[in-house]
Amino acid sequence: MAEDTEDDELKAKRWAWWLTVSERLEEASSRSVWRLRVLWGAKGPTQKEAALLRQFISEFKGMSITEVGEWLAGTAWWEWRLLRNEEARRLQQEAEARGFRVETVEDGLDDPAIAHVRSLLRAHRDAHSEAARYWISFHPSFHEGGCILVTLGPGESLVSVASRAHHETVPVPDERGLRFLEELAAIDPLGVPGENQIGLDGISLTCLVEERQGRREFSTWSPDPKQYPREHGFVWAVYQLAMDAARGPATWRFLEEMFGYLNNNDERLPVKHFDEVPRRIRLFGSLSSMKEKALDTLFASVSPDEPLLMDLSNLERMGTLLYPRFAHFHARPGRTAWWVSAPAARHLLGAGIPRSHLHDTLEAARAALLDTSRGG
């Protein structure tokens, strides 16, 4: 009998444990978000499929069947991101009822770095409900996604960036934080419309604003500053704050990849300045001939005799029309050391800059710049 009683107690404990685990799993599931794809042939939907898509995809309800077909020509699927459970189930049922194949995967929770920053958002909200928080999730077409979180006070203001299992949280200097708030005040982020734009190539952005006066969530697709100035203004203000504050190379590379999606100004230079001695200037991504004036302005900001470390370690492409500008800048009296990627090295050699001034690592570039025995 004693053994039977012990077995019953053990079973009861196991059942209580299982109920606790089930409740936690159900609670976690209720917070999950999903990515859902509706698939068709690789050349785009047929006329019949375009007609069926109009029936349940809200973005297409105002279009004709021909317009839907033309819009989706050459595509193989339509995708939603960050769907809640109920909405993902509804759309899956709607699509499958019309004969479409559907793929669903959990979205945003597979990267532990993003999950960590989400936890920072929740912790800050729980501890300081009246403080301000600004969040953006990035879902680009051709790169890994990530997120930025800005928390303002009380006490220290912080910006957190996450992507590719890496996250970084750094303080925001008071002066930079005030400038950020001034930029947001001109936008009124709680009133951003968040138009439901759609697109095939570009970036999907999910934004959250939490301030004492209220809360606002909105999504936008590659917002053009002329058509959607407030959406673009909010995203750019948060992005630029993170870009200015970030310290880690992995964070820089993620943000630099996002620059290509967010920058709608052909003349804006992809540049980051470092408050270091000697001074370091980082150019990244692509430099086209349209950036001639911006490049001239950047080079003119450097004193002729100032020693400088030019960081081109993440530069991928450069227009050959820019070569004379780089050659002229290198020939100034001040010493310049170049930290280069393989593509950047090819471009600088093409511009006539000696190989001895090009370096594969930051340490080598710094050492060369500080070596007074070497010529300029």
Secondary structure as GFF3:
##gff-version 3
##sequence-region A 1 376
A	DSSP	alpha_helix	2	30	.	.	.	ID=ss1
A	DSSP	beta_strand	33	39	.	.	.	ID=ss2
A	DSSP	alpha_helix	47	56	.	.	.	ID=ss3
A	DSSP	three_ten_helix	58	60	.	.	.	ID=ss4
A	DSSP	alpha_helix	65	71	.	.	.	ID=ss5
A	DSSP	beta_strand	77	83	.	.	.	ID=ss6
A	DSSP	alpha_helix	85	97	.	.	.	ID=ss7
A	DSSP	beta_strand	101	107	.	.	.	ID=ss8
A	DSSP	alpha_helix	112	127	.	.	.	ID=ss9
A	DSSP	beta_strand	132	140	.	.	.	ID=ss10
A	DSSP	beta_strand	146	152	.	.	.	ID=ss11
A	DSSP	beta_strand	158	163	.	.	.	ID=ss12
A	DSSP	beta_strand	166	171	.	.	.	ID=ss13
A	DSSP	alpha_helix	174	185	.	.	.	ID=ss14
A	DSSP	three_ten_helix	189	191	.	.	.	ID=ss15
A	DSSP	beta_strand	203	211	.	.	.	ID=ss16
A	DSSP	beta_strand	214	221	.	.	.	ID=ss17
A	DSSP	alpha_helix	229	245	.	.	.	ID=ss18
A	DSSP	alpha_helix	249	262	.	.	.	ID=ss19
A	DSSP	beta_strand	271	274	.	.	.	ID=ss20
A	DSSP	beta_strand	279	287	.	.	.	ID=ss21
A	DSSP	three_ten_helix	289	291	.	.	.	ID=ss22
A	DSSP	alpha_helix	292	300	.	.	.	ID=ss23
A	DSSP	beta_strand	308	318	.	.	.	ID=ss24
A	DSSP	three_ten_helix	320	322	.	.	.	ID=ss25
A	DSSP	alpha_helix	323	330	.	.	.	ID=ss26
A	DSSP	beta_strand	336	340	.	.	.	ID=ss27
A	DSSP	alpha_helix	342	350	.	.	.	ID=ss28
A	DSSP	three_ten_helix	355	357	.	.	.	ID=ss29
A	DSSP	beta_strand	358	359	.	.	.	ID=ss30
A	DSSP	alpha_helix	362	370	.	.	.	ID=ss31
###
